[in-house]
Amino acid sequence: MGFTTWSYGPNLQDVNDTYSFIGGNADIYAEHIDNNIPWNAWINDLALPSEFTNEMIGRANRKISEKSLLLSVSLLNSNRDELASDFDNTIPAYDNLDDTHIREAYFKHISYLLDAFAPDYLVIAIEVNELRLRSPEKWDSYTNLIFDVKTRIKQSYPDLKISESISLHNLYEPEVSDPQTYIGDIMDHVNQNDFVAISFYPFLKNLSSKTEFQEALDFLHSQAVPPIAFVETAHIAENLVIPNLNVSIDGNENEQNVYLETLLEHADTQTYEFIIWWVHRDYDALWETFPAEVKDLGQLWRDTGLLDENGMERAAFSVWQNNHGK
């Protein structure tokens, strides 16, 4: 059981407090790298951007001793329909995702991060089923790309457990014309991994009751072959209203608590590998510093902490404490 290192605030002390909280309330944690990739540097053997290296070195230097580490890395942009952009917001030219220069660059990227973090688990690409949903013409070349990179990484790190994450809220009861083919394509692919890595935010599927949570988890159990790990998950503890995104979802502390209880019950009976809760504390203070163009998106997960924005414990935190270390 653990958390990502996503800070609740913009200041150095907020970051320090986040790592300290994880140290006292988790046995695993996640470094979640879901932003730019220095494609130009990797492709052309140039110096890496200092913006990239400073962040990675800063995170790596904070590695928490005696805790397992999950490293999650996104190949894709936030909409999961294209490659993540470079630090100048460009995307490398390619004919297909499995073009040699893309494969080589991503292999270098993953290798650099593995050398920096030395994790116990690797999610080598994040929420990949959404690429199949939003850019289905790229799916086959994606699978070729990731197979090549995974194979070579395994040769260098034979004991490293590797997976690609999928979003359960976009796999369960999917809004596609042929759901069985879509589900089959995704599960045939991810069942070849060392573990099935799940991203799940039930509120994004308008799930709010114990029965609904259980039905989604039962669906997952019916599909997954390797061990299951929830590599990022959370549920809102307050109402979520974002007019610009036409989002209005009711949420409350009790509903969050029921989701966590249900998830932990299934973690026990289904022997999940681990669970990563997205944030330990609501990040209102950090969100206030977001650029206007990402504020709406950033609000989606803002109020999912086990502590509220003032650091006050929610009911779900007691459930967490009672189960942590079992």
Secondary structure, DSSP 8 states (H G I E B T S, - for coil): -EEE---SSSSHHHHHHHHHHHHHH-SEEEEEE-S---HHHHHHT----HHHHHHHHHHHHT--TTSEEEEEE-SB-TTSSSB---TTS-----SSTT-HHHHHHHHHHHHHHHHHH--SEEE-SSSTHHHHHH-GGGHHHHHHHHHHHHHHHHHH-TT-EEE-EEEGGGTSS--SS-HHHHHHHHHHHHTTSSSEEEEE-GGGGT--SHHHHHHHHHHHHHH--S-EEEEEE---SS-EEEGGGTEEE---HHHHHHHHHHHHHHHHHTT-SEEEES-SB--HHHHTTS-HHHHHHHHTTTT--SB-TTS-B-HHHHHHHHHTT-
